[in-house]
Structures are given as C-alpha cells and as structure tokens.
Amino acid sequence: MTAQLVALCIDANDPLRLAQFWADALRWELDGRTDDEIGLVPTDGTTFRIVFRPVPESKVGRNRIHLDLTTTSIDDQRESVSRLIERGAQHIDIGQSPDEPHVVLADPEGNEFCVIEPGNSFLAGCGRLGALSCDGSREVGCFWSNALGWPLVWDQDEETAIRAPDGTGPFITWGGGPDIPKIGKNRLHLDVVPVDDGDWGAEIDRLVSLGARPAAIGRERVDPVVMFDPDGNEFCLVNPR
C-alpha cells in the first residue's frame, strides 16, 4: 500500500496573484478558484497540482522546498528570467557562486526558485517543472520513497532523489541536512491521498511505521490529517478531490 501525491501546497498572502505568477512561470493552467484555494493544472506530464492557500503571515527565512524550472536553450533561460522579473520576481543571493549556470530568483512573495540551464543532464527529459528540490536528510528521502512507492533514482553522499515509477514528471530531491532552520510552519508542503480509501487508520499507522508522526493524537478520518516527516516538515493526508 502506498499514498498518492496529489498536490504541492503553497501558503500565500495573495493567492490569486501568486497563482498567476506560477501559471506563467511553469506554463501551466489556472484551475478553479474557491475561498480556500486556487490551483494550477499541469501541462507538462506532472501528475500533481499546485494549490495556493491564503495565510496572513508573511514569509520568514528560506523555504525548505524550492522549484527548479528547466529551459531548452540559453535564449529560453534568458527570456524566462526576464519575463518572470517583469512579473514580480527578483534576483536573490543564497550563497551561489557567480559562475553558477542556473539563475536563482524569488517569486513575488519571496519564495526561492531556480531557472536551470539548458543541457542539465540530471533533469534531461523533465518538463518545465524539473524538480521539487528539498533541504533534507537521506532518511527523509527514503521515507518519501517508501510512502509514495517512488523508487530512489539517486542515493549518494547523503543526497537522494525519487521519481514516479513510470519515469515521468519531476524529481523530488533532498540535498542532505537539513541545514535550513525551520521557523514556524513551512510555507510549502505536500498533500497525499491514501490509495486504500477504506482505512485511514491503517494508512496513518503505515506512515508512522516509516518514520512520520501525526500532529495530533487520533486515527479518525478527518480532512486533513496533519503529519510530520522524519525531518519535522508538515504534510497532509487528505480526502480525494
């Protein structure tokens, strides 16, 4: 039994503006809007959505998850960076060296992301969304491999990466650590759905056996069930939508 990744959720002070920015950045399509969230539908083979949910708090500190966007040529990389800056992104310094081939930007609410150089061998074959790049330990990479049933496609020097079993969609990677301090709730988290819809308690027990812990005591079918991965990052067990 495994869980299915259904969404990357991003906290936003202005969900519509941020969704419009990321629709442009990823070349995805805006989905339906409710008072609680606005979503994006992938156009590049990604099997999960991105949803933006309103929060009053502003971003503090660096995120433990950032997006890596692929490009097809130097012109595409240059034009992507220029277009996104016009739409509210900005260059930021997170300690990268001046000769790095990728470009580090922040979206209009300060969320870090990278525009990757063309010809990047690791992300070859990915769509526009090349990877969810995470700050995290090998333990948490193995946890998510087992939780989702996605094989480890990289496991070296404490760095791990997983990808859907059919070899499509983005990678999820962990660079070792975690090195980025956690300040309050993460602004980006994953939503997963139990594949076996009949027994949420069994799925909670399975995730706990893999190294997760629930935020609250109980095994009832509530929506969502907030849990923490082995590095203390929030994720949610949700009903299918």
LINCOR-V961495 format. One line per field, one symbol per residue. ss: DSSP state (H for helix, E for strand, - for the rest). phi: phi as a letter, one per 40 degrees, with the letter a starting at -180 (. if undefined). psi: psi as a letter, one per 40 degrees, with the letter a starting at -180 (. if undefined). A space follows every 10 residues. Layout:
# LINCOR-V961495
ss = ???
phi = ???
psi = ???
This chain:
# LINCOR-V961495
ss = --EEEEEEEE EE--HHHHHH HHHHHH--EE EEE----EEE E-------EE EEEE------ ----EEEEE- ---HHHHHHH HHHHHH---E E--------- --EEEE---- -EEEE----- --------EE EEEE-E-HHH HHHHHHHH-- EEEEEE--EE EEE------- EEEE-E---- -------EEE EEEE-----H HHHHHHHHHH --EE------ ----EEEE-- ---EEEE--- -
phi = .bcbcbacbb cacbdccccc ccccccgbbc bcbbccabbb bcbbgccbcb bbbcbccccb gcccbbcbbc bbaccccccc ccccccchca cbbbhccccc ccbcbbcdbg ccabbcccgc cccdgccdcc accbcicddc ccdcdcccgc ccbaaafgcb abaddcgbgc cbbbcghcbc ccbgcccbac bbbcccccac dccccccccc hcaccbchbc cbbcccbbcc cgccabcbcd b
psi = hiihhdihhh hidgdddddd dddddefiih aihiddihih hieeeheiih ihhhidiihh iiiehiihhi ieiddddddd ddddddeeii iihfeiideh eihhiiieee hiihhiiieh ddeheiadhd ihhihiiddd dddddddefh ihehghfehi iiiidefiai ihiheibidh ihgahiehii hihhdheegd ddddddddde eiiidihifi gihihhihie eehiihhiii .
